[in-house]
């Protein structure tokens, strides 16, 4: 994917990875996005960091994996995002995001992205008990109201059984959805 006409740079996709067993397969999402022509950067939530292979993702993307706010005076090591994919998105992240809480780098970036009108897709991965908490559907509704595409592609699963659904996480659907959102955003003036 390339930027606007006359601009030959690739569009930058941030994949924000939250704390879930699916985070172990983040490289699958990265590979799909790279194959689609994105420049990809990975940002992990503090719990997402526990599940991912940081050196492998850095090697795959050519960028360091960020997981915390930089210190004052530190240079930005990542290019700015043109679109964001939050996958896997946890109930914790969805609820904090909808509340505007930016207490981690991952949350700060996605809270800011809503304010900047960036194309954003989130694909939650959570068990049925957490998904039934009354705050969660309200948070999803708010995010959708603000223009975030929230996709539910996996069936509900009982607490403690999420590991059995890790291989079923639909990275292709998630990457395609963010590509579609970015395309619509780029071409909004032509509609």
N, C-alpha and C positions, 0 to 999 in steps of 0.2 A: 504494500500500500504506500502510495506517495502522497505528499502534501499537495496543496493547491497547484493549479496550472502554473508552469514556469518554475516551480520549486521542485527540485529533484531529490530532496531529502525524504527518507522514509518516515512514515507516521510512527509515533512512539506510543506503544501500549504498555501501561503499567499493569502487571498482574499482582494484585494484592492477595496474599495467601494468609488465611487465618488458621487458628489451631484446631486441626481436625485430622483424622487419619488420611483423608484425601490429600492433604498437603504433601504427602510423600510422592504423589503422582504429579506434582506441579510441573515437572519437566515435560510431561506429555502435553500440557497446555502451552508451554513455551515453544516446544517444537512445532506444534500446529500453527501458532501465531507467526513464528519465523518463516514457515513454509508459505504462509499467506502474504509475506512481504513486510510484516511489521518489524520495527526495531523494538525489542522487548527488554523491559526492566522489571525485576522482581522486588517487591517490598513485602516483608513479612511482619505480621503482628508478633508481639512477644511470644505468644503461645504457638503461632505458626512456625516461628524459628526453630522450635523444638522438633518439628517433624520433617524439615526439609534438609537436603544435602546442599549446604551453602556453596562449597567450592564447585560442585558440579553445575549448579545453576549459574554461578558467576562465569564459569567457562563457557557454558552454552550461550549465554546472552552477551558476553563480552563486557558486562557491567557488574560492579559489585552489588551484592544483595544488601539492600538497606533494611534496617529494622528499628532504628532509633533516630530521634531528632539529632541533627548535627549540632556541634558546639558553636557558640558565637565565633565568627571569624573563619569557620571552616567553609571551604568552597563546596558548591553543589557538585556532586560527582555524577549525577544522572541528568540527562536531558529532560526538559519538561514534557509532561504527557499530553498526547492528543486525545487519548481515550483511556478508560480504566475498566479492567475486569476484576471483580472481587470474587474470587473462587478458590477454595470453598469459603463461603461466607457463613459465619456462625451466628447463632441467636444473639450472643453477646455483642458482636460487631454490628449486626443489623440494628439492635435496640440502641446502642450508644450512638451510632451514626445518625439515626433518626432524631435523637435528642440533641445532636450537635456537639457531642462530647469528643474532644480531640486530644485525649490524654496519651496517645501513642502516635508514632509517625504514620502508621497505616491509617488510623482514624483521621488524623489531621489532613492527610492527602485527600481522602474521599469526602470529608466534610467540605474542604475547600473546592473540590471538583464540582460538587453540587452548586456552590456559589458561583463558580466560573462557567457553569453551563456545559461542562464537558460531557461527551457521551459516556455513560456508565452502565455496565451490566453487572448484576450480582446474581450468583447462583448459590443459594443456601444448601448446606449439608447439615442436617440436624435430626435428632430423633423425634418421634411423635410427641413425647411428653413435653419437650422444650418447645416444640412448634405450637402446642396447645396453650402455652402461657398467654394470657390476654394481651400482654404488651407486644408480643411478636406480630400478630396480624395487623395491629394498628401501626406498628413501625413500618411494615412492608407497604401498607396503604399510603403512608406519608411519603416514603421514598418514591413510590410510583407517581404520586401526585406531583412530586418535584422533578419528574422526568427520568428517574432511574428505572431501567428495565430489570425487573426481578423475576427470575425464571425458577420454576420448580419442576425438575425433570425426573426426579427419583421418587419412588414410593416411600411413604412413611415407614419408619422402622422402629422397633422397640429399643428402649435404652439398653446400651451395652452390646448392640448387634451391628453397629455401624461398620465395623471392620469387614463384614461380609459384603458390603456394597461399594467398597473403595474402587474395585476394578470396573464398576458400572458407571462411575462418574462421567457424565457426558461432556468432556472437554471440547469435542468438536462442536456441539450445539452452543456452548458458551462462547467459543472463539468466533463462530459464525454470527452470533447475535451481536457481539461487539463490533464486528466488521460492518454489519448492516447499520447499526446505530451511527458509526463513524461516517459511513457513506451518506446517510441521510443528513447528518450534521454538515458535512462538506457541501452538499448540494441543496441545502435548505433555501438558498436564494433563488434557485432555479425552479422551485415547485410552485 
